[in-house]
Amino acid sequence: MASSESSDPAVKAELDELMRRFLGAFTNTGGSRPDVEAVREVFIPQGMIIANVGAEPVIYDLTSFVEPRQKMLTDGTLTEFSEWEVAERTEIAGAIAHRFSEYRKSGVRDGEAFEGVGYKTTQFVRTADGWKMSSMAWYDA
């Protein structure tokens, strides 16, 4: 299997940018406005996002994922929020790719400061419009 180290650096850069845009879509630090709609731009329309943090996985389509986060990040429920990758391993094979990420996050929810760490697994597909995310699953440690 081809790994990111032996693949086209331009493809790896495109995947890095998709992940940066996804994570940055939720940032509302320093009074900045989140761009949660960016999730629809980085995913294929049929994309799936899965939270595997409780007893059962919660499976979202793009709309059911975006809408409550948009509200929470703009109504004062979740402020000073940001999320960032601290490590990743990306494998690229032709027109598909996979990324395993460790991330950190911090913010203030309902007036209480918090920090966290977790893991994401993201699948990518090359489309006529360039690379897009097709699915993501996460686990908060």
N, CA, C and O atoms as CSV, one atom per row, in Angstrom:
chain,resi,resn,atom,element,x,y,z
A,1,MET,N,N,0.846,-1.172,0.000
A,1,MET,CA,C,0.000,0.000,0.000
A,1,MET,C,C,0.889,1.233,0.000
A,1,MET,O,O,1.911,1.281,0.685
A,2,ALA,N,N,0.486,2.222,-0.776
A,2,ALA,CA,C,1.233,3.476,-0.820
A,2,ALA,C,C,0.962,4.271,0.447
A,2,ALA,O,O,-0.174,4.340,0.916
A,3,SER,N,N,1.988,4.855,0.984
A,3,SER,CA,C,1.799,5.718,2.149
A,3,SER,C,C,2.021,7.155,1.726
A,3,SER,O,O,2.487,7.429,0.620
A,4,SER,N,N,1.678,8.072,2.624
A,4,SER,CA,C,1.816,9.487,2.284
A,4,SER,C,C,3.264,9.844,2.001
A,4,SER,O,O,3.533,10.761,1.224
A,5,GLU,N,N,4.192,9.142,2.611
A,5,GLU,CA,C,5.597,9.460,2.395
A,5,GLU,C,C,6.031,9.181,0.950
A,5,GLU,O,O,6.931,9.844,0.436
A,6,SER,N,N,5.399,8.208,0.301
A,6,SER,CA,C,5.804,7.863,-1.059
A,6,SER,C,C,4.821,8.368,-2.111
A,6,SER,O,O,4.992,8.095,-3.299
A,7,SER,N,N,3.793,9.102,-1.684
A,7,SER,CA,C,2.774,9.586,-2.599
A,7,SER,C,C,3.075,11.005,-3.050
A,7,SER,O,O,3.992,11.655,-2.547
A,8,ASP,N,N,2.301,11.463,-3.989
A,8,ASP,CA,C,2.405,12.814,-4.504
A,8,ASP,C,C,2.232,13.819,-3.368
A,8,ASP,O,O,1.192,13.818,-2.709
A,9,PRO,N,N,3.220,14.673,-3.123
A,9,PRO,CA,C,3.097,15.659,-2.039
A,9,PRO,C,C,1.911,16.608,-2.240
A,9,PRO,O,O,1.368,17.125,-1.264
A,10,ALA,N,N,1.506,16.840,-3.481
A,10,ALA,CA,C,0.363,17.717,-3.734
A,10,ALA,C,C,-0.931,17.084,-3.222
A,10,ALA,O,O,-1.804,17.787,-2.713
A,11,VAL,N,N,-1.059,15.761,-3.353
A,11,VAL,CA,C,-2.240,15.070,-2.834
A,11,VAL,C,C,-2.252,15.158,-1.312
A,11,VAL,O,O,-3.285,15.467,-0.719
A,12,LYS,N,N,-1.131,14.893,-0.687
A,12,LYS,CA,C,-1.046,14.981,0.784
A,12,LYS,C,C,-1.393,16.393,1.236
A,12,LYS,O,O,-2.103,16.557,2.228
A,13,ALA,N,N,-0.919,17.396,0.547
A,13,ALA,CA,C,-1.221,18.784,0.904
A,13,ALA,C,C,-2.718,19.057,0.779
A,13,ALA,O,O,-3.279,19.776,1.606
A,14,GLU,N,N,-3.367,18.503,-0.230
A,14,GLU,CA,C,-4.804,18.695,-0.412
A,14,GLU,C,C,-5.580,18.035,0.727
A,14,GLU,O,O,-6.554,18.602,1.222
A,15,LEU,N,N,-5.157,16.847,1.141
A,15,LEU,CA,C,-5.809,16.160,2.255
A,15,LEU,C,C,-5.580,16.917,3.567
A,15,LEU,O,O,-6.489,17.034,4.389
A,16,ASP,N,N,-4.363,17.426,3.756
A,16,ASP,CA,C,-4.063,18.242,4.944
A,16,ASP,C,C,-4.987,19.450,5.004
A,16,ASP,O,O,-5.488,19.801,6.072
A,17,GLU,N,N,-5.212,20.082,3.866
A,17,GLU,CA,C,-6.066,21.276,3.809
A,17,GLU,C,C,-7.528,20.926,4.114
A,17,GLU,O,O,-8.212,21.683,4.803
A,18,LEU,N,N,-8.006,19.795,3.610
A,18,LEU,CA,C,-9.370,19.375,3.928
A,18,LEU,C,C,-9.537,19.189,5.430
A,18,LEU,O,O,-10.535,19.624,6.004
A,19,MET,N,N,-8.564,18.545,6.069
A,19,MET,CA,C,-8.652,18.331,7.517
A,19,MET,C,C,-8.563,19.664,8.263
A,19,MET,O,O,-9.290,19.880,9.233
A,20,ARG,N,N,-7.687,20.547,7.822
A,20,ARG,CA,C,-7.569,21.861,8.454
A,20,ARG,C,C,-8.883,22.621,8.351
A,20,ARG,O,O,-9.325,23.234,9.323
A,21,ARG,N,N,-9.509,22.582,7.178
A,21,ARG,CA,C,-10.788,23.283,6.979
A,21,ARG,C,C,-11.898,22.667,7.821
A,21,ARG,O,O,-12.725,23.384,8.386
A,22,PHE,N,N,-11.916,21.332,7.906
A,22,PHE,CA,C,-12.935,20.675,8.726
A,22,PHE,C,C,-12.796,21.096,10.186
A,22,PHE,O,O,-13.766,21.548,10.793
A,23,LEU,N,N,-11.615,20.953,10.746
A,23,LEU,CA,C,-11.413,21.292,12.154
A,23,LEU,C,C,-11.630,22.788,12.400
A,23,LEU,O,O,-12.202,23.169,13.422
A,24,GLY,N,N,-11.185,23.621,11.488
A,24,GLY,CA,C,-11.329,25.061,11.630
A,24,GLY,C,C,-12.758,25.547,11.517
A,24,GLY,O,O,-13.070,26.654,11.956
A,25,ALA,N,N,-13.636,24.735,10.932
A,25,ALA,CA,C,-15.032,25.131,10.742
A,25,ALA,C,C,-15.748,25.397,12.059
A,25,ALA,O,O,-16.764,26.092,12.073
A,26,PHE,N,N,-15.241,24.859,13.164
A,26,PHE,CA,C,-15.919,24.957,14.457
A,26,PHE,C,C,-15.299,26.005,15.378
A,26,PHE,O,O,-15.801,26.239,16.477
A,27,THR,N,N,-14.230,26.626,14.944
A,27,THR,CA,C,-13.507,27.569,15.800
A,27,THR,C,C,-14.319,28.848,16.006
A,27,THR,O,O,-14.790,29.469,15.053
A,28,ASN,N,N,-14.469,29.219,17.271
A,28,ASN,CA,C,-15.119,30.496,17.587
A,28,ASN,C,C,-14.341,31.237,18.691
A,28,ASN,O,O,-14.934,31.921,19.525
A,29,THR,N,N,-13.028,31.091,18.682
A,29,THR,CA,C,-12.187,31.764,19.672
A,29,THR,C,C,-12.064,33.251,19.341
A,29,THR,O,O,-12.164,33.663,18.185
A,30,GLY,N,N,-11.846,34.033,20.380
A,30,GLY,CA,C,-11.610,35.465,20.194
A,30,GLY,C,C,-12.726,36.187,19.477
A,30,GLY,O,O,-12.485,37.197,18.816
A,31,GLY,N,N,-13.951,35.684,19.596
A,31,GLY,CA,C,-15.080,36.333,18.939
A,31,GLY,C,C,-15.230,35.985,17.462
A,31,GLY,O,O,-16.102,36.531,16.786
A,32,SER,N,N,-14.386,35.076,16.951
A,32,SER,CA,C,-14.512,34.699,15.534
A,32,SER,C,C,-15.798,33.897,15.331
A,32,SER,O,O,-16.309,33.253,16.247
A,33,ARG,N,N,-16.290,33.959,14.120
A,33,ARG,CA,C,-17.533,33.267,13.776
A,33,ARG,C,C,-17.183,31.914,13.143
A,33,ARG,O,O,-16.398,31.865,12.196
A,34,PRO,N,N,-17.752,30.821,13.652
A,34,PRO,CA,C,-17.479,29.517,13.044
A,34,PRO,C,C,-18.057,29.443,11.632
A,34,PRO,O,O,-19.020,30.138,11.306
A,35,ASP,N,N,-17.462,28.600,10.807
A,35,ASP,CA,C,-17.920,28.402,9.430
A,35,ASP,C,C,-18.341,26.949,9.267
A,35,ASP,O,O,-17.763,26.213,8.468
A,36,VAL,N,N,-19.350,26.539,10.029
A,36,VAL,CA,C,-19.759,25.135,10.067
A,36,VAL,C,C,-20.213,24.644,8.695
A,36,VAL,O,O,-20.115,23.452,8.404
A,37,GLU,N,N,-20.703,25.536,7.858
A,37,GLU,CA,C,-21.113,25.138,6.500
A,37,GLU,C,C,-19.928,24.605,5.688
A,37,GLU,O,O,-20.135,23.919,4.687
A,38,ALA,N,N,-18.702,24.905,6.097
A,38,ALA,CA,C,-17.519,24.366,5.406
A,38,ALA,C,C,-17.517,22.844,5.415
A,38,ALA,O,O,-16.899,22.221,4.551
A,39,VAL,N,N,-18.202,22.237,6.384
A,39,VAL,CA,C,-18.298,20.772,6.430
A,39,VAL,C,C,-18.901,20.259,5.124
A,39,VAL,O,O,-18.451,19.249,4.585
A,40,ARG,N,N,-19.915,20.951,4.616
A,40,ARG,CA,C,-20.549,20.528,3.360
A,40,ARG,C,C,-19.610,20.700,2.162
A,40,ARG,O,O,-19.745,20.002,1.157
A,41,GLU,N,N,-18.668,21.624,2.274
A,41,GLU,CA,C,-17.724,21.862,1.181
A,41,GLU,C,C,-16.615,20.811,1.132
A,41,GLU,O,O,-16.129,20.487,0.048
A,42,VAL,N,N,-16.212,20.280,2.269
A,42,VAL,CA,C,-15.097,19.325,2.295
A,42,VAL,C,C,-15.565,17.879,2.163
A,42,VAL,O,O,-14.753,16.992,1.897
A,43,PHE,N,N,-16.862,17.627,2.345
A,43,PHE,CA,C,-17.424,16.277,2.244
A,43,PHE,C,C,-18.165,16.087,0.926
A,43,PHE,O,O,-18.643,17.052,0.329
A,44,ILE,N,N,-18.256,14.836,0.476
A,44,ILE,CA,C,-19.185,14.506,-0.599
A,44,ILE,C,C,-20.596,14.683,-0.030
A,44,ILE,O,O,-20.771,14.588,1.184
A,45,PRO,N,N,-21.610,14.937,-0.869
A,45,PRO,CA,C,-22.964,15.176,-0.356
A,45,PRO,C,C,-23.520,14.018,0.486
A,45,PRO,O,O,-24.333,14.241,1.383
A,46,GLN,N,N,-23.090,12.802,0.204
A,46,GLN,CA,C,-23.582,11.627,0.922
A,46,GLN,C,C,-22.727,11.297,2.143
A,46,GLN,O,O,-22.848,10.207,2.702
A,47,GLY,N,N,-21.877,12.212,2.559
A,47,GLY,CA,C,-20.938,11.958,3.647
A,47,GLY,C,C,-21.608,11.523,4.939
A,47,GLY,O,O,-22.770,11.831,5.202
A,48,MET,N,N,-20.831,10.793,5.738
A,48,MET,CA,C,-21.308,10.257,7.001
A,48,MET,C,C,-20.292,10.599,8.086
A,48,MET,O,O,-19.084,10.477,7.882
A,49,ILE,N,N,-20.797,11.030,9.242
A,49,ILE,CA,C,-19.937,11.353,10.379
A,49,ILE,C,C,-20.477,10.575,11.575
A,49,ILE,O,O,-21.672,10.615,11.865
A,50,ILE,N,N,-19.586,9.868,12.262
A,50,ILE,CA,C,-19.995,8.961,13.325
A,50,ILE,C,C,-19.286,9.325,14.623
A,50,ILE,O,O,-18.058,9.402,14.672
A,51,ALA,N,N,-20.075,9.549,15.675
A,51,ALA,CA,C,-19.534,9.746,17.017
A,51,ALA,C,C,-19.588,8.398,17.719
A,51,ALA,O,O,-20.668,7.842,17.919
A,52,ASN,N,N,-18.440,7.879,18.088
A,52,ASN,CA,C,-18.396,6.597,18.785
A,52,ASN,C,C,-17.850,6.838,20.187
A,52,ASN,O,O,-16.773,6.362,20.546
A,53,VAL,N,N,-18.629,7.595,20.973
A,53,VAL,CA,C,-18.159,8.026,22.292
A,53,VAL,C,C,-19.029,7.504,23.431
A,53,VAL,O,O,-18.654,7.642,24.595
A,54,GLY,N,N,-20.162,6.918,23.132
A,54,GLY,CA,C,-21.047,6.397,24.167
A,54,GLY,C,C,-21.227,4.900,24.011
A,54,GLY,O,O,-20.387,4.212,23.430
A,55,ALA,N,N,-22.337,4.409,24.539
A,55,ALA,CA,C,-22.625,2.982,24.473
A,55,ALA,C,C,-22.872,2.518,23.037
A,55,ALA,O,O,-22.535,1.390,22.676
A,56,GLU,N,N,-23.460,3.391,22.226
A,56,GLU,CA,C,-23.761,3.073,20.832
A,56,GLU,C,C,-23.274,4.202,19.931
A,56,GLU,O,O,-23.361,5.368,20.315
A,57,PRO,N,N,-22.765,3.886,18.746
A,57,PRO,CA,C,-22.368,4.951,17.818
A,57,PRO,C,C,-23.571,5.805,17.409
A,57,PRO,O,O,-24.685,5.301,17.266
A,58,VAL,N,N,-23.328,7.097,17.223
A,58,VAL,CA,C,-24.343,8.010,16.710
A,58,VAL,C,C,-23.921,8.367,15.291
A,58,VAL,O,O,-22.832,8.900,15.078
A,59,ILE,N,N,-24.779,8.075,14.327
A,59,ILE,CA,C,-24.439,8.247,12.918
A,59,ILE,C,C,-25.208,9.450,12.368
A,59,ILE,O,O,-26.434,9.526,12.451
A,60,TYR,N,N,-24.434,10.392,11.800
A,60,TYR,CA,C,-24.997,11.623,11.264
A,60,TYR,C,C,-24.819,11.677,9.759
A,60,TYR,O,O,-23.804,11.219,9.233
A,61,ASP,N,N,-25.811,12.242,9.055
A,61,ASP,CA,C,-25.559,12.720,7.705
A,61,ASP,C,C,-25.072,14.163,7.886
A,61,ASP,O,O,-24.997,14.642,9.018
A,62,LEU,N,N,-24.745,14.852,6.814
A,62,LEU,CA,C,-24.156,16.180,6.956
A,62,LEU,C,C,-25.104,17.168,7.626
A,62,LEU,O,O,-24.673,17.959,8.464
A,63,THR,N,N,-26.383,17.136,7.274
A,63,THR,CA,C,-27.338,18.077,7.854
A,63,THR,C,C,-27.519,17.839,9.349
A,63,THR,O,O,-27.498,18.788,10.133
A,64,SER,N,N,-27.693,16.593,9.748
A,64,SER,CA,C,-27.918,16.314,11.171
A,64,SER,C,C,-26.665,16.568,12.001
A,64,SER,O,O,-26.755,16.716,13.220
A,65,PHE,N,N,-25.500,16.622,11.362
A,65,PHE,CA,C,-24.262,16.965,12.065
A,65,PHE,C,C,-24.083,18.483,12.153
A,65,PHE,O,O,-23.755,19.011,13.216
A,66,VAL,N,N,-24.297,19.175,11.045
A,66,VAL,CA,C,-24.014,20.611,10.956
A,66,VAL,C,C,-24.988,21.451,11.781
A,66,VAL,O,O,-24.555,22.321,12.537
A,67,GLU,N,N,-26.277,21.212,11.654
A,67,GLU,CA,C,-27.275,22.113,12.242
A,67,GLU,C,C,-27.142,22.307,13.749
A,67,GLU,O,O,-27.120,23.454,14.194
A,68,PRO,N,N,-27.050,21.249,14.565
A,68,PRO,CA,C,-26.931,21.499,16.006
A,68,PRO,C,C,-25.605,22.152,16.390
A,68,PRO,O,O,-25.549,22.897,17.369
A,69,ARG,N,N,-24.554,21.890,15.648
A,69,ARG,CA,C,-23.262,22.515,15.952
A,69,ARG,C,C,-23.273,24.001,15.604
A,69,ARG,O,O,-22.701,24.822,16.321
A,70,GLN,N,N,-23.925,24.329,14.505
A,70,GLN,CA,C,-24.070,25.742,14.140
A,70,GLN,C,C,-24.759,26.498,15.262
A,70,GLN,O,O,-24.312,27.575,15.657
A,71,LYS,N,N,-25.841,25.938,15.774
A,71,LYS,CA,C,-26.596,26.585,16.849
A,71,LYS,C,C,-25.739,26.710,18.113
A,71,LYS,O,O,-25.642,27.794,18.688
A,72,MET,N,N,-25.128,25.627,18.540
A,72,MET,CA,C,-24.353,25.603,19.777
A,72,MET,C,C,-23.166,26.566,19.739
A,72,MET,O,O,-22.815,27.167,20.754
A,73,LEU,N,N,-22.555,26.706,18.571
A,73,LEU,CA,C,-21.363,27.551,18.429
A,73,LEU,C,C,-21.709,29.024,18.235
A,73,LEU,O,O,-20.819,29.874,18.259
A,74,THR,N,N,-22.980,29.334,18.045
A,74,THR,CA,C,-23.357,30.733,17.824
A,74,THR,C,C,-24.353,31.267,18.854
A,74,THR,O,O,-24.614,32.470,18.882
A,75,ASP,N,N,-24.915,30.400,19.701
A,75,ASP,CA,C,-25.907,30.877,20.675
A,75,ASP,C,C,-25.337,31.060,22.084
A,75,ASP,O,O,-26.089,31.320,23.023
A,76,GLY,N,N,-24.005,30.926,22.241
A,76,GLY,CA,C,-23.382,31.113,23.544
A,76,GLY,C,C,-23.201,29.845,24.346
A,76,GLY,O,O,-22.572,29.869,25.404
A,77,THR,N,N,-23.742,28.727,23.861
A,77,THR,CA,C,-23.584,27.453,24.571
A,77,THR,C,C,-22.121,27.018,24.600
A,77,THR,O,O,-21.617,26.589,25.638
A,78,LEU,N,N,-21.444,27.128,23.460
A,78,LEU,CA,C,-20.046,26.693,23.328
A,78,LEU,C,C,-19.236,27.868,22.786
A,78,LEU,O,O,-19.419,28.285,21.643
A,79,THR,N,N,-18.344,28.394,23.616
A,79,THR,CA,C,-17.537,29.551,23.231
A,79,THR,C,C,-16.057,29.215,23.358
A,79,THR,O,O,-15.670,28.231,23.990
A,80,GLU,N,N,-15.247,30.058,22.740
A,80,GLU,CA,C,-13.790,29.897,22.786
A,80,GLU,C,C,-13.369,28.485,22.409
A,80,GLU,O,O,-12.413,27.941,22.961
A,81,PHE,N,N,-14.093,27.901,21.464
A,81,PHE,CA,C,-13.833,26.514,21.067
A,81,PHE,C,C,-12.844,26.449,19.911
A,81,PHE,O,O,-12.915,27.230,18.963
A,82,SER,N,N,-11.930,25.508,20.014
A,82,SER,CA,C,-11.058,25.162,18.890
A,82,SER,C,C,-10.649,23.703,19.029
A,82,SER,O,O,-10.647,23.128,20.118
A,83,GLU,N,N,-10.306,23.136,17.892
A,83,GLU,CA,C,-9.920,21.732,17.802
A,83,GLU,C,C,-8.771,21.656,16.807
A,83,GLU,O,O,-8.825,22.305,15.762
A,84,TRP,N,N,-7.728,20.877,17.106
A,84,TRP,CA,C,-6.570,20.829,16.231
A,84,TRP,C,C,-5.929,19.453,16.276
A,84,TRP,O,O,-5.972,18.758,17.291
A,85,GLU,N,N,-5.337,19.079,15.154
A,85,GLU,CA,C,-4.603,17.819,15.059
A,85,GLU,C,C,-3.260,17.952,15.752
A,85,GLU,O,O,-2.594,18.981,15.639
A,86,VAL,N,N,-2.864,16.911,16.467
A,86,VAL,CA,C,-1.529,16.886,17.068
A,86,VAL,C,C,-0.663,15.788,16.459
A,86,VAL,O,O,0.560,15.809,16.601
A,87,ALA,N,N,-1.288,14.834,15.787
A,87,ALA,CA,C,-0.555,13.774,15.087
A,87,ALA,C,C,-1.481,13.174,14.036
A,87,ALA,O,O,-2.700,13.165,14.202
A,88,GLU,N,N,-0.898,12.679,12.964
A,88,GLU,CA,C,-1.698,12.027,11.919
A,88,GLU,C,C,-0.839,11.056,11.135
A,88,GLU,O,O,0.381,11.190,11.041
A,89,ARG,N,N,-1.526,10.074,10.577
A,89,ARG,CA,C,-0.899,9.117,9.650
A,89,ARG,C,C,-1.855,9.013,8.470
A,89,ARG,O,O,-3.018,8.650,8.642
A,90,THR,N,N,-1.377,9.326,7.284
A,90,THR,CA,C,-2.205,9.341,6.082
A,90,THR,C,C,-1.675,8.305,5.099
A,90,THR,O,O,-0.472,8.229,4.848
A,91,GLU,N,N,-2.581,7.513,4.551
A,91,GLU,CA,C,-2.232,6.544,3.513
A,91,GLU,C,C,-3.062,6.856,2.278
A,91,GLU,O,O,-4.274,7.055,2.353
A,92,ILE,N,N,-2.377,6.893,1.139
A,92,ILE,CA,C,-3.016,7.233,-0.127
A,92,ILE,C,C,-2.783,6.091,-1.094
A,92,ILE,O,O,-1.654,5.628,-1.256
A,93,ALA,N,N,-3.857,5.630,-1.745
A,93,ALA,CA,C,-3.751,4.561,-2.732
A,93,ALA,C,C,-4.650,4.932,-3.909
A,93,ALA,O,O,-5.866,4.748,-3.859
A,94,GLY,N,N,-4.040,5.450,-4.955
A,94,GLY,CA,C,-4.823,5.821,-6.136
A,94,GLY,C,C,-5.821,6.910,-5.824
A,94,GLY,O,O,-5.442,8.026,-5.471
A,95,ALA,N,N,-7.116,6.586,-5.955
A,95,ALA,CA,C,-8.178,7.574,-5.794
A,95,ALA,C,C,-8.871,7.493,-4.434
A,95,ALA,O,O,-9.950,8.057,-4.252
A,96,ILE,N,N,-8.250,6.789,-3.473
A,96,ILE,CA,C,-8.781,6.729,-2.114
A,96,ILE,C,C,-7.658,7.011,-1.127
A,96,ILE,O,O,-6.478,6.830,-1.426
A,97,ALA,N,N,-8.058,7.458,0.054
A,97,ALA,CA,C,-7.065,7.725,1.098
A,97,ALA,C,C,-7.726,7.574,2.463
A,97,ALA,O,O,-8.948,7.631,2.596
A,98,HIS,N,N,-6.886,7.382,3.464
A,98,HIS,CA,C,-7.336,7.221,4.843
A,98,HIS,C,C,-6.399,8.013,5.744
A,98,HIS,O,O,-5.193,8.064,5.502
A,99,ARG,N,N,-6.953,8.628,6.781
A,99,ARG,CA,C,-6.139,9.382,7.735
A,99,ARG,C,C,-6.585,9.001,9.142
A,99,ARG,O,O,-7.778,8.979,9.444
A,100,PHE,N,N,-5.621,8.706,9.985
A,100,PHE,CA,C,-5.880,8.470,11.400
A,100,PHE,C,C,-5.243,9.616,12.149
A,100,PHE,O,O,-4.040,9.847,12.025
A,101,SER,N,N,-6.041,10.345,12.933
A,101,SER,CA,C,-5.584,11.561,13.595
A,101,SER,C,C,-5.784,11.484,15.099
A,101,SER,O,O,-6.749,10.898,15.591
A,102,GLU,N,N,-4.850,12.089,15.812
A,102,GLU,CA,C,-5.055,12.405,17.217
A,102,GLU,C,C,-5.310,13.902,17.267
A,102,GLU,O,O,-4.621,14.670,16.596
A,103,TYR,N,N,-6.280,14.323,18.046
A,103,TYR,CA,C,-6.589,15.745,18.122
A,103,TYR,C,C,-6.770,16.174,19.566
A,103,TYR,O,O,-6.957,15.355,20.465
A,104,ARG,N,N,-6.709,17.454,19.754
A,104,ARG,CA,C,-6.996,18.082,21.039
A,104,ARG,C,C,-8.057,19.147,20.787
A,104,ARG,O,O,-8.220,19.646,19.673
A,105,LYS,N,N,-8.769,19.476,21.857
A,105,LYS,CA,C,-9.790,20.510,21.753
A,105,LYS,C,C,-9.891,21.228,23.087
A,105,LYS,O,O,-9.538,20.686,24.134
A,106,SER,N,N,-10.383,22.465,23.026
A,106,SER,CA,C,-10.627,23.226,24.248
A,106,SER,C,C,-11.732,24.229,23.979
A,106,SER,O,O,-11.992,24.603,22.835
A,107,GLY,N,N,-12.366,24.650,25.038
A,107,GLY,CA,C,-13.436,25.632,24.917
A,107,GLY,C,C,-14.114,25.862,26.249
A,107,GLY,O,O,-13.638,25.430,27.299
A,108,VAL,N,N,-15.237,26.552,26.180
A,108,VAL,CA,C,-16.065,26.819,27.351
A,108,VAL,C,C,-17.485,26.402,26.980
A,108,VAL,O,O,-18.085,26.965,26.065
A,109,ARG,N,N,-18.015,25.418,27.692
A,109,ARG,CA,C,-19.377,24.951,27.431
A,109,ARG,C,C,-20.245,25.250,28.640
A,109,ARG,O,O,-19.944,24.825,29.755
A,110,ASP,N,N,-21.318,25.983,28.411
A,110,ASP,CA,C,-22.222,26.387,29.491
A,110,ASP,C,C,-21.455,27.015,30.653
A,110,ASP,O,O,-21.758,26.770,31.821
A,111,GLY,N,N,-20.440,27.841,30.304
A,111,GLY,CA,C,-19.679,28.567,31.304
A,111,GLY,C,C,-18.540,27.790,31.953
A,111,GLY,O,O,-17.820,28.350,32.780
A,112,GLU,N,N,-18.355,26.526,31.608
A,112,GLU,CA,C,-17.307,25.690,32.202
A,112,GLU,C,C,-16.210,25.408,31.175
A,112,GLU,O,O,-16.478,24.869,30.101
A,113,ALA,N,N,-14.968,25.779,31.515
A,113,ALA,CA,C,-13.828,25.517,30.625
A,113,ALA,C,C,-13.556,24.019,30.575
A,113,ALA,O,O,-13.723,23.307,31.566
A,114,PHE,N,N,-13.136,23.559,29.411
A,114,PHE,CA,C,-12.787,22.144,29.265
A,114,PHE,C,C,-11.659,21.991,28.255
A,114,PHE,O,O,-11.413,22.871,27.430
A,115,GLU,N,N,-10.987,20.865,28.338
A,115,GLU,CA,C,-9.991,20.435,27.361
A,115,GLU,C,C,-10.232,18.961,27.110
A,115,GLU,O,O,-10.740,18.252,27.979
A,116,GLY,N,N,-9.871,18.500,25.930
A,116,GLY,CA,C,-10.053,17.094,25.622
A,116,GLY,C,C,-9.078,16.618,24.575
A,116,GLY,O,O,-8.387,17.408,23.932
A,117,VAL,N,N,-9.036,15.317,24.418
A,117,VAL,CA,C,-8.203,14.672,23.410
A,117,VAL,C,C,-9.033,13.539,22.807
A,117,VAL,O,O,-9.887,12.955,23.476
A,118,GLY,N,N,-8.775,13.243,21.559
A,118,GLY,CA,C,-9.509,12.163,20.920
A,118,GLY,C,C,-8.832,11.716,19.647
A,118,GLY,O,O,-7.717,12.131,19.332
A,119,TYR,N,N,-9.526,10.864,18.924
A,119,TYR,CA,C,-9.001,10.268,17.697
A,119,TYR,C,C,-10.071,10.325,16.625
A,119,TYR,O,O,-11.259,10.172,16.909
A,120,LYS,N,N,-9.643,10.548,15.390
A,120,LYS,CA,C,-10.535,10.561,14.238
A,120,LYS,C,C,-9.965,9.626,13.183
A,120,LYS,O,O,-8.751,9.539,13.002
A,121,THR,N,N,-10.843,8.939,12.501
A,121,THR,CA,C,-10.472,8.187,11.316
A,121,THR,C,C,-11.298,8.771,10.173
A,121,THR,O,O,-12.524,8.849,10.258
A,122,THR,N,N,-10.619,9.178,9.111
A,122,THR,CA,C,-11.261,9.883,8.009
A,122,THR,C,C,-10.932,9.185,6.699
A,122,THR,O,O,-9.780,8.830,6.446
A,123,GLN,N,N,-11.949,8.991,5.868
A,123,GLN,CA,C,-11.758,8.426,4.543
A,123,GLN,C,C,-11.991,9.525,3.513
A,123,GLN,O,O,-12.866,10.378,3.667
A,124,PHE,N,N,-11.182,9.477,2.459
A,124,PHE,CA,C,-11.229,10.469,1.385
A,124,PHE,C,C,-11.392,9.747,0.051
A,124,PHE,O,O,-10.943,8.613,-0.117
A,125,VAL,N,N,-12.044,10.426,-0.895
A,125,VAL,CA,C,-12.153,9.923,-2.265
A,125,VAL,C,C,-11.815,11.064,-3.218
A,125,VAL,O,O,-12.133,12.225,-2.959
A,126,ARG,N,N,-11.168,10.714,-4.318
A,126,ARG,CA,C,-10.913,11.723,-5.347
A,126,ARG,C,C,-12.146,11.802,-6.227
A,126,ARG,O,O,-12.647,10.781,-6.698
A,127,THR,N,N,-12.639,13.023,-6.450
A,127,THR,CA,C,-13.825,13.251,-7.269
A,127,THR,C,C,-13.431,14.136,-8.450
A,127,THR,O,O,-12.281,14.558,-8.566
A,128,ALA,N,N,-14.390,14.406,-9.315
A,128,ALA,CA,C,-14.142,15.314,-10.443
A,128,ALA,C,C,-13.776,16.713,-9.947
A,128,ALA,O,O,-13.125,17.475,-10.661
A,129,ASP,N,N,-14.197,17.055,-8.714
A,129,ASP,CA,C,-13.902,18.363,-8.117
A,129,ASP,C,C,-12.709,18.327,-7.177
A,129,ASP,O,O,-12.505,19.264,-6.406
A,130,GLY,N,N,-11.926,17.272,-7.228
A,130,GLY,CA,C,-10.783,17.139,-6.324
A,130,GLY,C,C,-11.111,16.205,-5.172
A,130,GLY,O,O,-12.159,15.560,-5.160
A,131,TRP,N,N,-10.219,16.139,-4.221
A,131,TRP,CA,C,-10.391,15.256,-3.074
A,131,TRP,C,C,-11.487,15.775,-2.155
A,131,TRP,O,O,-11.632,16.981,-1.954
A,132,LYS,N,N,-12.261,14.833,-1.594
A,132,LYS,CA,C,-13.320,15.148,-0.629
A,132,LYS,C,C,-13.304,14.084,0.468
A,132,LYS,O,O,-12.855,12.957,0.258
A,133,MET,N,N,-13.802,14.466,1.630
A,133,MET,CA,C,-14.015,13.490,2.695
A,133,MET,C,C,-15.283,12.702,2.362
A,133,MET,O,O,-16.254,13.263,1.853
A,134,SER,N,N,-15.268,11.419,2.648
A,134,SER,CA,C,-16.471,10.614,2.449
A,134,SER,C,C,-17.064,10.138,3.767
A,134,SER,O,O,-18.280,9.986,3.884
A,135,SER,N,N,-16.209,9.902,4.761
A,135,SER,CA,C,-16.705,9.528,6.079
A,135,SER,C,C,-15.667,9.853,7.145
A,135,SER,O,O,-14.468,9.945,6.879
A,136,MET,N,N,-16.172,10.020,8.355
A,136,MET,CA,C,-15.314,10.290,9.498
A,136,MET,C,C,-15.957,9.656,10.713
A,136,MET,O,O,-17.177,9.694,10.868
A,137,ALA,N,N,-15.141,9.074,11.572
A,137,ALA,CA,C,-15.619,8.587,12.863
A,137,ALA,C,C,-14.660,9.117,13.921
A,137,ALA,O,O,-13.457,9.226,13.686
A,138,TRP,N,N,-15.214,9.447,15.097
A,138,TRP,CA,C,-14.343,9.935,16.156
A,138,TRP,C,C,-14.663,9.295,17.490
A,138,TRP,O,O,-15.768,8.814,17.745
A,139,TYR,N,N,-13.638,9.313,18.331
A,139,TYR,CA,C,-13.712,8.797,19.691
A,139,TYR,C,C,-12.999,9.794,20.589
A,139,TYR,O,O,-11.834,10.116,20.352
A,140,ASP,N,N,-13.682,10.289,21.620
A,140,ASP,CA,C,-13.056,11.160,22.605
A,140,ASP,C,C,-12.479,10.296,23.713
A,140,ASP,O,O,-13.189,9.497,24.322
A,141,ALA,N,N,-11.192,10.459,23.968
A,141,ALA,CA,C,-10.515,9.666,25.006
A,141,ALA,C,C,-10.824,10.213,26.381
A,141,ALA,O,O,-10.345,9.678,27.381
